[in-house]
Structures are given as C-alpha cells and as structure tokens.
C-alpha cells in the first residue's frame, strides 16, 4: 500500500492515518444522506397526498397531514438516529480515533474522551481497538472531501481526505485495500 502523508508507515503493508474526528453536524448529515433520504421522500409524499386530499375532499385530511408531519416524521427521525447513529462502530466517528489499514483487516483505535473537556482522558492511556475484516466491507462511497466504507448491516467509517494528504493518495490506498469484486463503489 502506498504511504500516506501525515500518517505513519508501520511494517509491511500497514498504514495508519493521523488522528481524526467527525463533527456531530457532519455525522447527522451523513446519517440523513445515507439512510434517511428514502424515508424523508416518503414522508414528504405522504404529507402532500394528505394536503391534496384535504383541499379536494375534506378538511379532515389536513388534520391527518399535520399528525403525519408532527408525529410520524419525528418518530421516523428518532428511529433513524437510534438505529443507525448508536451503532457501536458508527459512534466512534465522533470520537478521536486512528485507522490502521492492515493487509487483511482495518483496525480502528479509539481514544477515550473526557466528557467535560472534549480532550483525550490521558495521553498515555491505551486506546480501545476494534478490528474489521476486509470481507465485511460491502460498499465504498467517495465524496468530494471524504470517503465512507460501509460494513456489516449498518456500520460505516468516515475517512476525510486530510487524513490521507490528497484525494489520489486516499483513492489509491482504498483501491488497494478494497479489492473485492462484490464491493459496490459510488461517487458523489
């Protein structure tokens, strides 16, 4: 695998990114774009249907539209947040972590935070490490300034370009890491 600027090269075929952390706003945006878009379009279509029926048939459908918008849609958003956002290997995106690309797996090293200061608890503390085998990755999505690796049922890893140096370095590393023919790749 090619070396990455700002990252460490450790041993044969091992590359580790610099410490990265996603903002909560970016997390919610990517959750919505990756999982919530079909739900939102369905809710919008349902509200439009109820409003049209309310104007054409009876005003009772307007009340149903209001119930739909203020009761059903917030519950769907809460479901999206709890089901996908609280997945253990998704929540680490908002904590300081490093990603280490091995030959057959990806290791995610999570550094614990002090909740009051948003700084690592102890610089000498040992990070918690999760390993994800290469076979678990099912989709790669490449955006303008990031890449997302989807794995398992609902887990995903956000990889910003600045963790790699340039877009080409990120692309070459990810291409060499994800050499599976059944892996789907999308570009935004």
C-alpha positions as CSV (number, residue, x, y, z in Angstrom):
1,X,0.0,0.0,0.0
2,X,1.2,3.5,-0.7
3,X,2.4,5.7,2.1
4,X,0.2,8.5,3.4
5,X,1.3,12.0,4.2
6,X,0.7,12.8,7.8
7,X,0.3,9.1,8.7
8,X,2.7,6.5,10.0
9,X,4.0,3.6,7.9
10,X,4.5,0.6,10.2
11,X,5.9,-2.6,8.9
12,X,5.0,-4.3,5.7
13,X,1.6,-3.3,4.2
14,X,0.4,-1.4,7.3
15,X,-0.6,2.3,7.1
16,X,-2.1,4.3,9.9
17,X,-3.9,7.6,9.5
18,X,-3.5,10.6,11.7
19,X,-6.0,11.1,14.5
20,X,-9.4,12.1,13.0
21,X,-12.7,13.1,14.5
22,X,-16.0,13.9,12.8
23,X,-18.2,16.8,13.9
24,X,-21.7,15.9,15.2
25,X,-23.2,18.0,12.4
26,X,-21.4,16.1,9.7
27,X,-22.4,12.8,11.4
28,X,-26.1,13.8,11.3
29,X,-25.8,15.0,7.7
30,X,-24.2,11.7,6.5
31,X,-26.7,9.7,8.5
32,X,-29.5,11.5,6.7
33,X,-28.0,11.3,3.3
34,X,-27.0,7.6,3.6
35,X,-30.0,6.2,5.4
36,X,-32.8,8.8,5.8
37,X,-33.3,10.1,2.3
38,X,-35.9,7.4,1.2
39,X,-37.8,7.9,4.5
40,X,-37.9,11.7,4.1
41,X,-39.1,11.5,0.5
42,X,-41.8,9.0,1.6
43,X,-42.9,11.3,4.4
44,X,-43.0,14.3,2.1
45,X,-45.1,12.4,-0.4
46,X,-47.5,11.3,2.3
47,X,-47.9,14.8,3.6
48,X,-48.5,16.2,0.1
49,X,-51.2,13.5,-0.6
50,X,-52.9,14.3,2.7
51,X,-52.9,18.1,1.9
52,X,-54.3,17.5,-1.6
53,X,-57.0,15.2,-0.2
54,X,-57.8,17.8,2.4
55,X,-58.3,20.5,-0.2
56,X,-60.2,18.3,-2.6
57,X,-62.3,16.0,-0.4
58,X,-62.5,17.1,3.3
59,X,-60.6,19.2,5.7
60,X,-60.1,16.2,7.9
61,X,-57.2,15.1,5.7
62,X,-55.4,18.4,6.6
63,X,-55.5,17.3,10.3
64,X,-54.1,13.9,9.2
65,X,-51.3,15.8,7.3
66,X,-50.5,17.7,10.5
67,X,-50.5,14.5,12.5
68,X,-48.2,12.9,9.9
69,X,-45.8,15.8,9.9
70,X,-45.6,16.4,13.6
71,X,-46.0,12.8,14.9
72,X,-44.9,10.3,12.4
73,X,-41.9,12.1,10.9
74,X,-40.2,12.9,14.2
75,X,-40.6,9.3,15.3
76,X,-39.0,8.2,12.0
77,X,-36.1,10.6,12.6
78,X,-35.7,9.3,16.1
79,X,-35.7,5.8,14.8
80,X,-33.0,6.7,12.2
81,X,-30.8,8.3,14.9
82,X,-31.1,5.5,17.4
83,X,-30.9,2.6,14.9
84,X,-28.0,3.8,12.8
85,X,-26.4,6.5,14.9
86,X,-25.9,4.5,18.0
87,X,-24.3,1.5,16.3
88,X,-21.1,1.0,18.3
89,X,-18.8,1.1,15.2
90,X,-20.6,4.2,13.9
91,X,-20.5,6.3,17.0
92,X,-16.7,6.2,17.1
93,X,-16.6,8.5,14.1
94,X,-17.4,11.4,16.5
95,X,-14.5,10.4,18.9
96,X,-10.8,10.9,18.3
97,X,-9.6,7.8,16.5
98,X,-6.9,6.5,14.1
99,X,-7.5,3.9,11.4
100,X,-4.8,1.4,10.7
101,X,-5.0,-0.4,7.3
102,X,-3.6,-4.0,7.6
103,X,-3.3,-6.5,4.8
104,X,-6.5,-8.4,5.8
105,X,-8.4,-6.0,8.1
106,X,-8.8,-2.5,9.3
107,X,-8.1,-1.6,12.9
108,X,-9.9,1.4,14.5
109,X,-8.1,2.8,17.5
110,X,-10.5,4.9,19.6
111,X,-9.1,7.3,22.2
112,X,-11.5,7.9,25.2
113,X,-12.7,11.5,25.8
114,X,-13.1,13.4,28.9
115,X,-16.8,14.5,28.5
116,X,-16.3,17.9,30.1
117,X,-13.2,19.0,28.1
118,X,-13.5,17.0,24.8
119,X,-9.9,16.1,25.1
120,X,-8.4,12.6,25.5
121,X,-8.6,11.4,29.1
122,X,-5.0,10.6,29.4
123,X,-2.4,10.9,26.6
124,X,-0.7,7.7,27.9
125,X,-4.0,5.7,28.1
126,X,-4.2,2.7,25.8
127,X,-6.8,3.2,23.0
128,X,-9.6,0.7,22.5
129,X,-9.1,-1.2,19.2
130,X,-11.8,-2.7,17.0
131,X,-10.8,-4.9,14.1
132,X,-13.0,-5.1,11.0
133,X,-12.1,-7.9,8.5
134,X,-11.8,-6.9,4.8
135,X,-14.6,-9.3,3.9
136,X,-17.1,-7.3,6.0
137,X,-16.9,-4.2,3.8
138,X,-19.9,-4.1,1.4
139,X,-19.8,-0.6,-0.2
140,X,-17.4,2.3,-0.8
141,X,-18.8,5.8,-1.3
142,X,-16.4,8.5,-2.4
143,X,-17.4,12.2,-1.9
144,X,-15.6,15.4,-2.7
145,X,-13.7,15.6,0.6
146,X,-14.3,12.2,2.2
147,X,-14.8,8.5,1.6
148,X,-17.2,6.2,3.5
149,X,-16.7,2.5,3.9
150,X,-19.9,0.7,4.8
151,X,-19.6,-2.7,6.6
152,X,-21.9,-5.2,8.2
153,X,-25.6,-4.3,8.4
154,X,-25.4,-0.7,9.5
155,X,-21.8,0.3,10.3
156,X,-19.8,2.8,8.4
157,X,-16.4,4.5,8.7
158,X,-15.8,8.1,7.6
159,X,-12.4,8.9,6.1
160,X,-11.7,12.6,5.4
161,X,-9.2,13.5,2.7
162,X,-7.0,15.4,5.1
163,X,-6.3,12.1,7.0
164,X,-4.5,11.0,3.8
165,X,-3.0,14.1,2.2
166,X,-4.6,14.2,-1.3
167,X,-7.6,12.7,-3.0
168,X,-5.3,10.5,-5.2
169,X,-3.5,9.1,-2.1
170,X,-6.8,8.2,-0.5
171,X,-8.1,6.7,-3.7
172,X,-5.0,4.5,-4.3
173,X,-5.0,3.3,-0.7
174,X,-8.7,2.5,-0.7
175,X,-8.4,0.8,-4.1
176,X,-5.6,-1.4,-2.9
177,X,-7.4,-2.2,0.4
178,X,-10.8,-2.9,-1.0
179,X,-10.1,-5.3,-3.8
180,X,-13.3,-7.2,-3.6
181,X,-15.3,-7.8,-6.8
182,X,-18.7,-7.7,-4.9
183,X,-17.9,-4.3,-3.3
184,X,-20.1,-1.6,-4.8
185,X,-18.5,1.8,-5.3
186,X,-20.5,5.1,-5.6
187,X,-19.1,8.5,-6.3
188,X,-20.9,11.7,-5.3
